[in-house]
Amino acid sequence: MNPIAFEIGPFSVHWYGILIALAFCAGLILANHHTNYRKLDPDKFFNLLIVMIPAALIGARLYYVLFNLHYYIAYPAEIVAVWHGGLAIHGGIIGGFLAVLGVTRRDPDLKFWSVADVIAPSLVIGQAIGRWGNFLNQEAHGGPVSESFISEFPHFIQQGMYIDGQYYHPTFLYESLWDTLIFLFLFWLIRKKSTPDGIIFLLYLLLYSAGRFIIESLRTDSLMLGPFKIAQVISIAAILLSAVLLFVKLRKKKPV
């Protein structure tokens, strides 16, 4: 597959970059609409995004680079080559979380949990779109599968997952579909006035992490920490944290 969409003179425009840009645009439009459901000032929310988005991108790239440091020490010019792939969503969440926390602590009109709820549906649909960039780069796939297994998928998926004479698990597709289901659920839930602040974001964190833990077990290109897949370690931590916070928040809302 050709990861380059088109060329303008000496510059190549990659499908990965186009899809990431599309994911951001879709997320921004959606988040702006959802500010109404959490009574956030759209202008202040937009100003927050100006801080959050670069922080998330830097966090996503820095996370990936740190866990592949041996490679980037040898090829330092590749550190900025995000069009070759290498944006880790966990790093993006951490970077964005820190930015949102910093801004909301300084502005009493922006409540952290309300902001997080508005961002969650946008984030997960952005992830669903972004995974197709992995497909076009022929990365983030799983282990080898038989021709009879992959034949159950559409022809273009079969072609994309045929790499160096071998078919592979389309794990990008599994995650994209799972993220889309989460998005539809959160899209419905944020419209319910009875949903307490923070519940939407915590459900995103719980559901995404549960799916990621399972899907990560099929992948062959995982970032590692010794014998452990980092994404699975982070997913377990996120599941436990979100489950505890959900219990605490829902218990507070329960009538005595």
ZAVEX-798167 format. One record per atom (N, C-alpha, C, O): residue in one letter; y, z, x. Coordinates in steps of 0.001 Angstrom, whole numbers. Each point is the difference from the previous one (the first is absolute). Layout:
# ZAVEX-798167
residuo|c2|c3|c1
A|Y|Z|X
...
***
This chain:
# ZAVEX-798167
residuo|c2|c3|c1
M|-1195|0|844
M|1195|0|-844
M|1246|0|880
M|-3|542|1105
N|1062|-1156|-1611
N|1250|-82|753
N|946|1105|-474
N|462|-35|-1140
P|-168|1015|2002
P|888|1091|-414
P|1461|-403|-81
P|826|776|-480
I|-486|-1985|944
I|1383|-471|-4
I|263|-806|-1271
I|-697|-974|-284
A|1705|1389|-471
A|341|-696|-1244
A|745|-1292|286
A|-338|-1054|-538
F|1355|1142|1388
F|764|-1184|389
F|803|318|1258
F|81|1149|435
E|504|-2184|128
E|776|156|1228
E|1396|-573|-186
E|187|-1033|-643
I|787|1726|1219
I|1386|-479|6
I|415|-113|1458
I|343|997|637
G|-377|-2215|-113
G|287|-187|1427
G|-1016|768|829
G|-1205|-179|-175
P|1680|1037|1078
P|-924|760|846
P|-548|1257|-677
P|-837|700|570
F|1308|-415|-1785
F|-377|1234|-685
F|-1135|-235|-1000
F|14|-961|-769
S|-985|1854|803
S|-1130|-66|-930
S|132|1104|-1041
S|224|1163|338
V|-361|-1531|-1581
V|40|971|-1090
V|-1441|264|-430
V|-703|-906|-448
H|270|2170|593
H|-1383|363|-269
H|-181|457|-1452
H|891|602|-599
W|-2052|-902|67
W|-329|455|-1351
W|59|1519|-109
W|401|542|-1030
Y|-804|138|2095
Y|15|1468|5
Y|1414|507|-278
Y|196|895|-823
G|785|-1473|1514
G|1384|408|-204
G|508|-321|-1389
G|730|788|-602
I|-1123|-1966|86
I|415|-392|-1344
I|-535|978|-1042
I|720|402|-914
L|-1990|-22|1059
L|-604|910|-968
L|572|1409|103
L|160|679|-1015
I|149|-235|2230
I|637|1307|156
I|1376|-13|-660
I|379|957|-674
A|370|-2049|871
A|1320|-132|-627
A|-127|-24|-1523
A|801|615|-705
L|-1813|-1329|200
L|-245|-57|-1438
L|-340|1385|-546
L|465|383|-1073
A|-1277|362|1817
A|-380|1349|-411
A|1230|896|-97
A|133|780|-943
F|760|-893|1916
F|1220|808|-19
F|898|-382|-1172
F|545|873|-674
C|-389|-2156|431
C|857|-457|-1105
C|-539|481|-1350
C|754|492|-840
A|-2058|-639|646
A|-621|450|-1253
A|164|1504|-164
A|301|491|-1087
G|-505|233|2187
G|127|1452|-39
G|1415|448|-302
G|198|954|-753
L|795|-1628|1328
L|1404|370|-227
L|405|-229|-1455
L|650|850|-609
I|-1035|-1993|59
I|334|-306|-1399
I|-645|1024|-935
I|633|492|-935
L|-1877|-188|1200
L|-737|943|-838
L|590|1404|106
L|193|678|-1010
A|91|-246|2238
A|543|1342|208
A|1362|144|-665
A|294|1032|-603
N|533|-2060|711
N|1327|41|-628
N|-136|186|-1514
N|770|739|-614
H|-1748|-1410|27
H|-247|146|-1436
H|-492|1407|-339
H|380|563|-1026
H|-1222|-1|1886
H|-603|1301|-283
H|945|1176|212
H|-327|1122|-387
T|1492|-1352|993
T|964|1103|144
T|414|543|-1366
T|355|1173|-125
N|-401|-2031|-902
N|368|447|-1351
N|-928|1087|-512
N|422|889|-739
Y|-1706|-962|1139
Y|-985|936|-522
Y|50|1360|705
Y|-592|969|-477
R|1293|-898|1605
R|147|1280|694
R|1473|390|135
R|353|896|768
K|507|-1595|-1538
K|1428|312|-79
K|648|101|1381
K|701|965|307
L|-954|-1988|518
L|586|-62|1329
L|1161|-973|-6
L|-49|-1028|-674
D|1090|1347|1421
D|1141|-891|163
D|-466|-1219|803
D|-388|152|1159
P|416|-1362|-1747
P|-500|-1190|707
P|700|-258|1325
P|-633|-443|959
D|1943|718|-893
D|744|-243|1236
D|-449|953|1106
D|-189|-409|1146
K|22|1674|-1499
K|-458|979|994
K|-1441|-287|418
K|-379|184|1156
F|-402|-635|-2116
F|-1387|-329|324
F|-50|-1195|950
F|-801|-23|934
F|1653|-961|-1174
F|46|-1167|881
F|424|402|1414
F|-548|-496|984
N|1523|1393|-892
N|431|480|1314
N|-1133|724|721
N|-131|-88|1221
L|-680|802|-1989
L|-1165|675|582
L|-986|-1026|550
L|-570|193|1074
L|372|-1280|-1811
L|-932|-1038|437
L|438|-655|1307
L|-830|-412|810
I|2153|320|-616
I|519|-589|1236
I|-462|814|1215
I|-184|-544|1089
V|3|1837|-1289
V|-502|875|1068
V|-1520|-14|37
V|-604|-51|1071
M|-12|98|-2258
M|-1449|159|-88
M|-780|-1215|500
M|-989|151|717
I|1430|-1354|-1092
I|-765|-1206|330
I|-116|-213|1511
I|-1108|-224|487
P|2213|286|279
P|-162|-127|1455
P|-856|1119|596
P|-777|-231|926
A|923|1443|-1462
A|-803|1124|500
A|-1487|-239|-251
A|-838|306|848
A|518|-858|-2025
A|-1392|-298|-336
A|-560|-1099|902
A|-1133|100|471
L|1917|-1142|-232
L|-451|-1095|875
L|-213|485|1430
L|-997|-334|640
I|1944|1123|-153
I|-136|536|1361
I|-1213|921|83
I|-766|-51|962
G|600|896|-1982
G|-1148|901|-18
G|-1318|-746|-40
G|-958|376|677
A|911|-1451|-1485
A|-1229|-794|-127
A|-370|-663|1317
A|-1169|-35|385
R|2183|-495|305
R|-275|-674|1275
R|-289|1009|1108
R|-919|-198|794
L|1696|1275|-738
L|-185|1000|1053
L|-1383|635|-89
L|-649|227|1022
Y|201|57|-2228
Y|-1325|579|-233
Y|-1085|-926|559
Y|-919|443|689
Y|1044|-1731|-999
Y|-990|-975|462
Y|24|-128|1518
Y|-1047|-45|646
V|2249|-14|-84
V|136|-149|1457
V|-565|1224|726
V|-691|-145|1009
L|977|1333|-1508
L|-461|1225|666
L|-1519|78|69
L|-559|478|987
F|-108|-950|-2035
F|-1457|57|-10
F|-648|-1235|627
F|-1223|-140|8
N|2070|-755|516
N|-484|-1126|804
N|792|-63|1301
N|298|-1081|509
L|35|2246|17
L|942|85|1105
L|-486|-725|1254
L|798|-572|742
H|-2112|600|-512
H|-542|-659|1196
H|307|-1501|-18
H|275|-597|1041
Y|-324|-3|-2231
Y|286|-1426|-131
Y|1488|-277|203
Y|373|-925|722
Y|477|1737|-1366
Y|1432|-272|50
Y|627|384|1339
Y|1072|-500|338
I|-1707|1361|413
I|452|257|1367
I|-236|-1241|854
I|818|-348|852
A|-1949|-313|-1093
A|-320|-1228|750
A|844|-1184|-462
A|333|-876|798
Y|17|849|-2104
Y|781|-1119|-551
Y|1201|550|-779
Y|12|-68|-1229
P|984|603|1914
P|1134|650|-678
P|802|-937|-900
P|608|457|-968
A|-591|-1749|1261
A|745|-941|-832
A|-569|-80|-1411
A|701|-394|-931
E|-1974|767|768
E|-660|-57|-1305
E|421|1141|-922
E|-298|-31|-1193
I|985|1034|1728
I|393|1151|-817
I|854|-429|-1185
I|-130|551|-1093
V|998|-1528|1304
V|890|-446|-1080
V|-578|-1166|-798
V|623|-460|-957
A|-1798|-21|1334
A|-584|-1184|-646
A|-741|381|-1279
A|-1220|-143|-85
V|1965|629|-908
V|-621|443|-1247
V|-589|-1166|-789
V|-839|201|-877
W|1282|-1428|1190
W|-553|-1172|-697
W|-1458|-253|388
W|-685|-803|-634
H|217|1484|1669
H|-1416|-77|369
H|-828|1064|-729
H|-1189|162|274
G|1820|553|-1193
G|-679|1091|-683
G|266|1303|723
G|683|25|1024
G|-1227|1062|-1564
G|138|1280|672
G|1044|910|-608
G|772|626|726
L|-731|-541|-2062
L|820|989|-697
L|-947|939|-730
L|-692|-409|-932
A|662|1660|1355
A|-937|975|-579
A|675|727|-1158
A|1040|632|181
I|-1628|-721|-1364
I|627|568|-1193
I|188|1505|118
I|989|533|-501
H|-1915|161|1150
H|171|1450|133
H|1236|337|826
H|713|957|-302
G|-464|-1745|1342
G|1212|197|782
G|1243|-295|-820
G|1014|685|129
G|-1094|-1710|-977
G|1123|-336|-872
G|287|1101|-1005
G|1161|318|-257
I|-2202|264|-313
I|172|1094|-966
I|647|1205|681
I|907|622|-552
I|-1383|-299|1757
I|558|1141|730
I|1469|-243|338
I|841|876|-204
G|-529|-2085|729
G|1383|-322|338
G|914|19|-1219
G|1100|550|45
G|-1567|-1158|-1136
G|783|-19|-1231
G|162|1386|-595
G|1075|343|-491
F|-2140|464|530
F|29|1365|-521
F|1061|829|719
F|771|721|-635
L|-737|-827|1965
L|974|766|779
L|1426|-432|-315
L|903|834|-78
A|-700|-2143|-105
A|1331|-503|-336
A|444|497|-1372
A|1134|449|-161
V|-2026|-529|-829
V|333|463|-1350
V|278|1499|8
V|942|465|-643
L|-1756|282|1364
L|191|1452|82
L|1369|327|594
L|704|882|-493
G|-329|-1603|1562
G|1290|238|636
G|1170|-304|-916
G|952|778|-71
V|-1012|-1915|-641
V|1104|-408|-883
V|106|929|-1202
V|1103|423|-348
T|-2226|-93|-298
T|38|832|-1209
T|427|1436|300
T|533|680|-878
R|-756|-219|2084
R|456|1351|362
R|1520|61|123
R|604|1062|-153
R|7|-2220|432
R|1455|-45|162
R|738|-343|-1290
R|1203|234|-114
D|-1928|-789|-859
D|640|-421|-1244
D|-674|691|-1184
D|-1133|-339|-342
P|1806|1298|-286
P|-610|746|-1116
P|-275|-856|-1231
P|-767|402|-875
D|1387|-1583|800
D|-232|-881|-1155
D|-1310|-789|119
D|-468|-594|-971
L|-104|598|2150
L|-1268|-707|219
L|-1101|1029|238
L|-82|606|1069
K|-750|-422|-2066
K|-1105|954|124
K|-1195|-695|639
K|-361|-1116|-375
F|-246|1791|1344
F|-1074|-618|777
F|-1122|-517|-886
F|-413|-1150|151
W|-89|1962|-1068
W|-1158|-401|-791
W|342|-1131|-964
W|-842|-856|-272
S|2069|844|-247
S|417|-1103|-872
S|53|-1310|773
S|-459|-1037|-481
V|1024|1094|1684
V|55|-1188|853
V|-1408|-475|347
V|-294|-1194|-63
A|-570|2134|430
A|-1376|-346|368
A|-732|-668|-1160
A|-770|-938|206
D|1009|1421|-1427
D|-640|-595|-1180
D|452|-1443|-217
D|-802|-863|-358
V|2080|612|577
V|529|-1354|-184
V|-563|-950|1052
V|-275|-1165|-285
I|108|1672|1496
I|-480|-834|1102
I|-1488|-320|-114
I|-428|-1084|397
A|-363|2008|-931
A|-1464|-129|20
A|-532|-1306|-600
A|-789|-674|662
P|1183|283|-1889
P|-530|-1272|-534
P|404|-1201|847
P|-783|-933|174
S|2012|957|356
S|463|-1101|849
S|-799|-62|1289
S|-355|-1078|478
L|82|2238|71
L|-744|73|1254
L|-1398|-576|-151
L|-450|-778|841
V|-228|1153|-1899
V|-1393|-417|-133
V|-123|-1481|-366
V|-953|-656|420
I|1901|118|-1197
I|-78|-1442|-277
I|396|-778|1252
I|-494|-1105|225
G|1377|1669|588
G|324|-620|1278
G|-1204|-53|917
G|-208|-987|706
Q|-584|2046|-713
Q|-1230|21|795
Q|-986|-1051|-498
Q|-660|-671|794
A|567|533|-2112
A|-917|-994|-578
A|376|-1408|444
A|-867|-812|321
I|2169|531|-306
I|471|-1324|438
I|-191|-166|1502
I|-469|-1042|459
G|829|2062|301
G|-59|-72|1455
G|-1392|-243|554
G|-151|-618|1054
R|-869|1100|-1755
R|-1375|-197|480
R|-371|-1484|86
R|-893|-371|761
W|1568|-468|-1532
W|-286|-1436|84
W|531|-592|1301
W|-461|-1051|447
G|1427|1729|153
G|439|-399|1332
G|-1102|221|1018
G|-175|-794|924
N|-581|1898|-1102
N|-1158|244|859
N|-1038|-1101|-162
N|-625|-418|975
F|443|-50|-2199
F|-949|-1078|-262
F|390|-1264|759
F|-842|-642|630
L|2127|291|-696
L|462|-1226|658
L|-18|123|1512
L|-80|-1006|705
N|153|2235|-197
N|-143|228|1444
N|-1462|184|404
N|-318|134|1182
Q|-568|-128|-2185
Q|-1434|240|224
Q|-225|1305|764
Q|-688|42|1020
E|1301|1030|-1558
E|-118|1329|584
E|-275|999|-1121
E|-1|-354|-1179
A|-230|1601|1565
A|-262|1067|-976
A|-1196|-323|-893
A|-41|388|-1168
H|-926|-1101|1734
H|-1222|-303|-763
H|-1103|989|365
H|148|815|910
G|-1243|-908|-1635
G|-1125|888|263
G|-1029|-634|910
G|267|-987|686
G|-1453|1582|-698
G|-1070|-486|847
G|-645|-1264|-533
G|365|-476|-1075
P|-1322|-73|1814
P|-657|-1254|-400
P|-747|127|-1325
P|-570|1046|-311
V|585|-2121|-453
V|-763|-76|-1247
V|-748|-1330|-24
V|300|-907|776
S|-1261|803|-1661
S|-788|-1227|-104
S|760|-1059|-794
S|951|309|-719
E|-1377|-1540|857
E|610|-1094|-753
E|-219|183|-1496
E|874|-336|-799
S|-2034|866|413
S|-275|213|-1418
S|944|1057|-586
S|389|-97|-1164
F|-20|1104|1963
F|931|1033|-464
F|1389|-586|-205
F|597|190|-1059
I|-78|-891|2042
I|1371|-511|-61
I|125|-1135|-1009
I|1104|-303|-452
S|-2221|-327|93
S|36|-1110|-955
S|424|455|-1397
S|351|-830|-839
E|-382|2147|581
E|427|539|-1290
E|1523|16|-135
E|524|231|-1090
F|182|-474|2183
F|1460|44|8
F|559|-1423|-122
F|-714|-968|264
P|1986|833|-663
P|620|-1335|-67
P|-91|-731|1332
P|-92|621|1059
H|118|-1942|-1128
H|-228|-823|1196
H|1014|277|1098
H|-358|33|1178
F|1628|168|-1549
F|1012|217|1040
F|-209|1330|717
F|345|134|1173
I|-913|857|-1879
I|-343|1273|656
I|-1146|-232|978
I|10|520|1116
Q|-989|-1299|-1539
Q|-1122|-321|887
Q|501|-669|1275
Q|-433|339|1101
Q|1347|-1290|-1262
Q|532|-705|1167
Q|754|944|933
Q|-159|-55|1220
G|978|918|-1809
G|796|921|809
G|-830|1048|715
G|382|490|1063
M|-1503|-154|-1642
M|-858|1025|594
M|-1109|-600|870
M|-917|704|423
Y|1012|-2017|-162
Y|-936|-643|924
Y|700|-102|1347
Y|841|-873|213
I|-1197|1775|689
I|697|141|1279
I|-1012|-124|1138
I|-952|775|91
D|1175|-1751|763
D|-873|-205|1172
D|-1475|-79|-387
D|-863|590|650
G|595|-1336|-1730
G|-1375|-243|-395
G|-673|1116|-772
G|-1221|-5|-150
Q|2012|984|-354
Q|-575|1135|-718
Q|877|353|-1201
Q|1228|-52|77
Y|-1876|412|-1189
Y|724|489|-1171
Y|197|1512|115
Y|-837|713|553
Y|1984|-237|-1099
Y|319|1420|71
Y|415|550|-1360
Y|453|-740|-874
H|-617|2069|710
H|453|691|-1208
H|1491|-223|-203
H|775|251|923
P|-337|-718|-2102
P|1438|-150|-264
P|621|1332|-417
P|432|164|-1141
T|-391|778|2070
T|500|1336|-337
T|1473|-20|-393
T|458|875|-734
F|291|-1876|1222
F|1388|-130|-424
F|62|-174|-1518
F|897|527|-658
L|-1866|-1277|109
L|-39|-273|-1428
L|-355|1260|-780
L|598|283|-1038
Y|-1572|472|1539
Y|-381|1241|-680
Y|1202|930|-128
Y|250|584|-1054
E|491|-464|2166
E|1149|913|-29
E|1124|-550|-869
E|655|763|-710
S|-421|-2061|752
S|1044|-590|-818
S|-288|212|-1487
S|905|330|-766
L|-2145|-516|363
L|-373|205|-1403
L|115|1466|-401
L|474|317|-1091
W|-910|576|1978
W|102|1439|-285
W|1470|406|-129
W|359|745|-911
D|486|-1231|1815
D|1425|311|-61
D|632|-527|-1278
D|877|647|-572
T|-1312|-1810|121
T|535|-571|-1239
T|-356|869|-1196
T|829|209|-887
L|-2052|297|857
L|-414|904|-1085
L|820|1280|8
L|407|490|-1054
I|-162|55|2250
I|836|1203|106
I|1400|-302|-513
I|583|797|-735
F|-47|-1947|1122
F|1342|-388|-446
F|78|-49|-1522
F|937|544|-585
L|-1901|-1181|-62
L|20|-114|-1458
L|-23|1374|-658
L|677|222|-1004
F|-1450|693|1564
F|-65|1358|-528
F|1343|716|169
F|493|619|-943
L|98|-699|2132
L|1277|676|262
L|1140|-650|-784
L|916|682|-461
F|-981|-2003|317
F|1001|-744|-769
F|30|503|-1440
F|1066|114|-605
W|-2241|184|67
W|-91|555|-1360
W|450|1455|-22
W|702|418|-921
L|-1097|350|1920
L|243|1443|-4
L|1474|345|177
L|480|957|-607
I|252|-1717|1427
I|1399|341|256
I|853|-157|-1252
I|1091|565|-86
R|-1578|-1321|-872
R|744|-194|-1245
R|-201|1136|-999
R|683|51|-1023
K|-1599|847|1304
K|-240|1137|-887
K|948|1141|383
K|-77|532|1107
K|953|-168|-2011
K|1006|1027|284
K|-624|1362|294
K|629|853|627
S|-1847|-652|-1074
S|-651|1300|183
S|-587|181|1402
S|-471|1087|333
T|494|-2131|485
T|-579|94|1343
T|938|782|919
T|1123|-443|237
P|-1550|1593|286
P|875|809|875
P|329|-724|1296
P|-768|-839|471
D|1919|1174|100
D|400|-571|1278
D|-1042|298|1074
D|-511|1115|99
G|211|-2129|695
G|-931|164|1109
G|-1423|-412|-315
G|-770|-307|910
I|409|296|-2175
I|-1382|-307|-386
I|-363|-1443|340
I|-1105|-273|470
I|2022|-633|-704
I|-278|-1418|249
I|-252|-251|1483
I|-965|-670|369
F|1836|1208|476
F|-183|-188|1442
F|-1291|649|486
F|-726|-586|803
L|436|1787|-1283
L|-1210|703|446
L|-1264|-709|-468
L|-999|-25|719
L|1034|-553|-1918
L|-1147|-786|-469
L|-170|-1263|836
L|-1120|-406|309
Y|2241|-209|52
Y|-78|-1146|918
Y|-695|411|1288
Y|-930|-665|454
L|1387|1762|130
L|-543|447|1281
L|-1494|312|-120
L|-781|-348|885
L|395|991|-1957
L|-1404|364|-215
L|-867|-1242|-214
L|-1030|-158|656
L|1440|-714|-1562
L|-821|-1163|-347
L|-68|-1001|1141
L|-1070|-521|315
Y|2223|252|306
Y|-16|-940|1117
Y|-874|523|1133
Y|-789|-752|572
S|922|2022|-248
S|-754|580|1113
S|-1499|-14|-270
S|-796|-231|910
A|406|479|-2169
A|-1421|-29|-345
A|-568|-1404|191
A|-1073|-171|579
G|1804|-834|-1074
G|-463|-1376|172
G|-1|-423|1452
G|-929|-669|452
R|1964|1052|287
R|104|-389|1408
R|-1134|607|815
R|-535|-647|900
F|163|1900|-1215
F|-1088|653|734
F|-1291|-799|-125
F|-717|-192|982
I|426|-271|-2192
I|-1237|-757|-239
I|68|-1374|661
I|-932|-414|689
I|2045|-289|-906
I|139|-1353|543
I|10|14|1519
I|-541|-903|638
E|1155|1925|-62
E|84|92|1462
E|-1381|72|640
E|-179|-437|1137
S|-794|981|-1852
S|-1358|108|544
S|-626|-1373|234
S|-959|-123|762
L|1502|-922|-1421
L|-530|-1358|145
L|708|-789|1101
L|-517|-1014|467
R|1698|1478|-53
R|805|-767|947
R|-501|142|1429
R|-618|995|378
T|909|-2030|399
T|-455|-18|1400
T|1163|93|992
T|-216|91|1209
D|1459|-114|-1729
D|1162|-2|895
D|825|1272|-135
D|1205|-9|249
S|-1849|1098|-643
S|718|1240|-262
S|587|604|1270
S|-575|-105|1083
L|1738|741|-1242
L|548|805|1086
L|-859|1244|129
L|-363|615|-1003
M|37|-244|2229
M|-957|1082|229
M|656|1178|713
M|946|-165|771
L|-1468|1350|-1046
L|348|1216|707
L|-1317|629|425
L|-607|774|-741
G|177|-1124|1957
G|-1339|393|429
G|-1022|-710|-860
G|58|-1222|-141
P|-1009|1969|-447
P|-1019|-639|-839
P|432|-199|-1453
P|-763|-533|-806
F|1980|958|472
F|441|-19|-1395
F|984|-1136|-272
F|820|-352|848
K|-923|-213|-2054
K|979|-983|-445
K|1239|757|-478
K|-74|833|-902
I|1206|-1139|1522
I|1225|748|-293
I|363|-91|-1477
I|400|997|-601
A|-535|-2177|14
A|370|-183|-1404
A|-822|900|-909
A|505|484|-1012
Q|-1768|-255|1364
Q|-837|874|-817
Q|400|1465|166
Q|-17|766|-962
V|374|-387|2176
V|461|1375|245
V|1281|263|-794
V|128|1024|-672
I|824|-1972|762
I|1268|136|-733
I|-257|-7|-1500
I|647|735|-746
S|-1583|-1558|305
S|-308|-78|-1436
S|-557|1317|-520
S|383|445|-1082
I|-1270|176|1826
I|-552|1294|-415
I|1105|1043|-106
I|62|755|-970
A|812|-721|1980
A|1117|946|-15
A|911|-248|-1201
A|453|944|-647
A|-186|-2227|350
A|873|-350|-1123
A|-640|353|-1341
A|686|450|-918
I|-1995|-652|806
I|-715|363|-1232
I|95|1497|-257
I|302|425|-1115
L|-558|371|2144
L|39|1461|-143
L|1414|478|-333
L|187|829|-890
L|803|-1356|1610
L|1382|415|-224
L|470|-375|-1401
L|573|831|-705
S|-809|-2072|301
S|462|-443|-1320
S|-722|734|-1116
S|608|303|-1026
A|-1896|-10|1202
A|-758|724|-1023
A|553|1417|-185
A|134|476|-1127
V|181|184|2227
V|556|1363|-70
V|1374|-22|-683
V|269|816|-881
L|592|-1743|1286
L|1339|-82|-580
L|-41|-394|-1475
L|805|489|-793
L|-1733|-1367|419
L|-162|-353|-1411
L|-421|1216|-818
L|516|230|-1093
F|-1447|539|1623
F|-460|1216|-696
F|1155|969|-199
F|170|553|-1087
V|621|-348|2127
V|1129|936|-80
V|1035|-480|-1010
V|474|786|-821
K|-115|-2078|872
K|1019|-538|-891
K|-458|7|-1468
K|773|357|-889
L|-2002|-741|646
L|-502|-38|-1372
L|-191|1405|-558
L|160|222|-1201
R|-498|715|2061
R|-173|1375|-449
R|1349|598|-420
R|79|770|-957
K|974|-1136|1688
K|1348|495|-342
K|436|-481|-1362
K|730|694|-707
K|-1181|-1901|329
K|402|-581|-1291
K|-829|502|-1171
K|348|-211|-1162
K|-1447|876|1485
K|-907|454|-1055
K|641|1178|-747
K|459|948|638
P|-420|-989|-1948
P|616|1103|-756
P|-787|1297|163
P|-1229|-8|81
V|1961|1122|-33
V|-649|1318|177
V|-445|519|-1343
V|-567|1090|-83
***
